[in-house]
Amino acid sequence: MAPTHVLRCCQRGLAWIPVIFIALVVCWSYYAYVVELCIFTIPSIGEKIVYLIYFHLSFIMFVWSYWKTIFTKPANPSKEFCLPKAEKERYEKEERPESQQEILWRAASSLPLYTRTGAGAIRYCDRCQVIKPDRCHHCSACDMCVLKMDHHCPWVNNCVGFSNYKFFILFLAYSLVYCLFIAATVLQYFIKFWTNELPDTHAKFHVLFLFFVAAMFCISILSLFSYHLWLVGKNRSTIEAFRAPVFRTGSDKNGFSLGFRKNIVQVFGDQKKYWLLPIFTSQGDGLTFPTKLVNADAEQATVTLHPEPNKSETITVSMESES
């Protein structure tokens, strides 16, 4: 137990290295831009003031959203998704998968569940011992089930899911704005560096690296930000983009899509004045989601379903597995 505990502590410590690296780069960029560029390099007072105002606005929003993404705890399934004590004991004693599934089907009959495993079975996490709500997945890095899990991001050392997905999108947006602003305002002094028009001081090397680092991060962040905007517009998580959720009627990559506008509102909320602020405004509780079933069968004739606790659909037990 002791070596395992020590190993786990080491893993948790090492997981903070990417975050510390980003923090150091941001601290250096702040010093290089404010002190070396604005104070020692830019001659115009008016230009200094304008640059510093806009720089600090983008810096504050970037740090705020980054902080919220890192330190917002991932949301987990509620107690109603845990098996009752008696059912849990029966489940653990059963050796046959068919009998275990019968126990899960009975427990899930009162839960608002629409998604299944690829074989049509109830999604159950043996590690957390909980029936997984729709769009919930187990994160091996965090060692927990995360509601509407998108992915585990090493750059924030946290799982990105229902509780912090909006913060993650804003973190990408404001980091892109931060890097673009630095690259755009440093460009003229970067050109002066190559034409030997800058004073021969150590500040010119900060100017050089500021532009290179900002441009490099711009390229990498832009591609990731564009991809996640596409996911938001489709109402998909990264996991669902690679593996379509399975409903009773089969897999459907557009099963949770409600249309572009409603998909945006699902993540950012219905009050536009809060969209650009790293404040939680996402709709729902992370346990249930409005579902658009494209290929509806006779039992799922309603196009849009709004599952509510204790108002679940009738579940038919089927132990047939896919070939």
N, C-alpha and C positions, 0 to 999 in steps of 0.2 A: 504493500500500500504506500509506504514512504517514497520509494523511487517513482511510483506513478504520480504521486502528489507533487513531488519536486519537478518532474517532467512537465506536468500540467501548468505549474507556476511559471516555468521557463517559457513554455509556449505562449502563455498570456503576456509575459513580458516582451518577448520578441515580436508579438503581434502589433505592438505600439511603435515599432521602428519606422514603418511607412508614414505614420501620423507625425512622428517627431521630425522626420525628414521634411515633410511638407511644411511643418511649423517653422523649421529653421530657414527654409527657402523664402517663406513669406516674411519672416523677420528681417532677413537680409534685403529682400526687395524693398521693404519699407524704409530701411536705413539708406539704401542706395538711391532710392527715388527722392525721398524727402531731404536728406542731408547732402549727399554727393551731387545730385542733379539740381534740385530746386534751390538749395542754399548756395552751393559753391560753383555751379556751372552756368545756370540761367542768369543772364545779366538784367533782364527786364523785371521790375517789381510787379507790374500788372500781370505778366505771364506767370510769375511764381505764385501769386495769390489764386489765380484761376485754376492753375494745375493742382495746387494743394487742396482746394475745396472739392473739386471733382474726384481727386484721388482718394481723399478720406471718405467720401460718400460710398464709392465702390468698395473701398477697403472694409468699412464697417459692415456693409451688407454681406460681403463675402465671408468675413470672419463669423458673423452672426449665424448665417445659414450653415456654415461648416461646423460650428459648435453644436448647433441643434441636431445635425445629422449624426454626429459622433455620440452625443450624450443622451439622445432620446432612446429609452429602453424599448426594444422590440415588443410588440403586443403578442400575447399568448392566448391560446384557447381558454375559455371560461370553464368553471367547474362543471357546468351542465354537459360538457363534452367528455367528461371522465366517466368511466364505467362505475356503476354502483359497487360497493364492496363485495356483495355476494356474487354479482356477475363477473367481477374481476377475478375472484378466486376460482370460479368455474372456468373462466377463460384460460387461466394459467394452468389448470389441471388437465384441460383437454389437450390431447395430442393430435387429433385429426383436424386439419384445416377446415373441413366442412362444418364440423361442430362449432369451431371457433367463430366461423362466419355467421352461423345461426344466432349465436349470442350477440354478435355485433349488430346484426339486422334488427333484433328485438330492441336493443339499446338505442339504435339510431331511428327507430320508428317515430319518436317524439322530437327529433331534431330536424332543423331546416337544412337538409343536405340535398344537393342536386348532382354533385360530381361523384364519380366512382373511380376505381382503379381500372387499368386497361382490361382486366378480366371481368369487370362489372361488379367487383366486390366493394365492401365498405373500406374506406381509407382509414387505416388504424396505425398509429405509431407505437411500436413495441417499446421504444426507448423512453418516450414520455408517458406511455400508457394512457393515451387519449385518442378519441375519435377525431380525425382531422376535419375541421370545418372546410367549406369550399375555399379553394385558393391558398390553403395553409400547407406549409411544407416544413420538414425538419431540417434545421441547419446543423451540420456536423461541427462547424467551427464554434458556434455559440452553444451547441448541445441543447437545443430547445426547439420546439415547434413555433414557427413565426407566422402570424396572420398575414395573408396576402404577401407572402415572401417574394421578393424580386431577385435578390442575390446577396451574397455576403461580400462586402467591399473591403479589401485590405487597406485602402487609403483612408478609410474612416474607422477601421477596426470595429465595425458594427454590421449587423444585418440590416439591409434596406428592405422595408416592408410597409405594411399599412400605416404604422405610427409615424414614420419619418420619410416616406417616399416623396412627399411634397418638399420637404427640406432638402432632400438629395437633388431634386430637379433644380431648386433655387440655388443650391451650392454650385452646381454645374453652370447655371446661367450667370451668376455673379462672379465666379472665377473666370469665366470667359470674358465678361465685361472688364474685369480687373486687368487681365492680361492684354486685351485689345487696347485699353486705354494707355497702359504703359508702353506698349509697342508703338502706338500711333504718336504719342507725345515725345518719345525718345528718338524716333526715326531721324529727325533733322540733326540731332546731335550725334547720332550714330554715323551719319554721312560725313559730318564735320570731322569725326575721328579719323576716317580714312583719307580725308583731304588735308589732314594736319592743321585744321583750323581751331581745334580745342587747345586750351592751355595745357602745357606739359606737366600735369599733376596726376596723382593716383586716381582722381575722380573719373578720368576718361576711361579707365579700365572697368569701373563700375557701370558706366554708360554702355560700354561694349557688351558686357555680359547681361545687363538688364534687357537689352533688345533681343539677344539670342535666347535667353531663358523664356521671356514672355512669348516670343514667336513660337518656340518649341511647344510650350504648354497650350498655346492657342490651337495649334493643329490637332493635338491629341484630344483636348477637351471638346472641340467643335464636333468631331466625329461622334464622340460618346453622347454629347448633348443632343445632337440631331437624332440619334437612334432612340433615345429615351422620349423625345418629343413625339416621335412616330409611335412608340409604344403607348403613350398617354392617349393619343388620338384614336388608337385601336382598342383601348382599354385592355391591354395585355401586360403581363409581367414578363420579365426576361425568361423565366422558366416556361411560361405558357407560349412564348414565341418559338421556343425550341421543341416543346412537347405540348400539343394542344390538349386542353382539359377534356376529360371523358364524361359525358352525360349518359343517361339511361339509353338514349337513342344513338350513342356513339360519340366519337371525338368531334369537337367543333371548335375551331380556332377563333370563331367570332361569337362564341356562346355568351360572353359577358359584354359584348359591344352594344351600346345603346344609341349609337349615332355620335358623330364627332363632338357636337356641343355638350351633350350629356356626359360623354366620356371625360371631357375636360373638367366638368363640374364635379365628377366623382372624385377627382384628385384634389382640385383647388377649392371646391366649395362653391356655393351659389352667390356669395358676396364678393364681387370683383375688387372691392377696395382692399381686400386682404390677400389677393392673389400674389402680390409681389413681396409680401412680408413672411418671414419664416415663423408663422403662427399656425398651429394646427387648425385647419378648416375643412379637411376631407370629409366627405359624406359617409354615413353609415357607422357601424361598430366593428367592422373587420371580420365579423362572424358570418354575416349574410350579405348577399349582393343581388341587385336586380339582374335577372338573367334573360337574355334574348335567345330563345331556342329556334334556330333556323330550320332544323329538320324535326318538327314536332310530330309526335305520334298521337293516337287517339286519346291517350291519357294525359298528354301535354299539349292540348289544343290551344292554350293561351300563349300568345306570342311573348308577352313580357310578364315575368313572374316576380313578385316581391315577397320572398319568403319571410315569415315572421316566426319567432319562437312560439312553440305550442300550437302552431297552425301549419303543420307539415303535410306533405302529400302522402297518400297511401303507398306503402312500399311493398312490392311483391318480391318474395324471396326467390332468387334464381341462382343456382349453383353451377350453371353451365359456364365453362371457361372457353376463352378464345383459343383457337388452334395456333 
